[in-house]
């Protein structure tokens, strides 16, 4: 059962733009959408979750494991 939980997570770019801390959880079989206007941080959140940009705080759990402590290949396979 896949379960995603994001707790007080933030990430940012070297230019200074930073995603404000977010928290939410998703359970297997659920359907959710992240919506908002251009520039509100939707893509930034996903780039941070996959370590394309560095996280600045918070924790992300997938199936009870902290994914930011897992290998890049694990994250790539499981976040998708």
Buried (B, 14 or more C-beta within 10 A) or exposed (E): EEEBBBBEBBBBEEEEEBBEBBEEEBEEEEEEEEEEEEEEBBBBBBBBBBBEBEBEEBBBBBEEEEBBEBEEEEBEEBBE
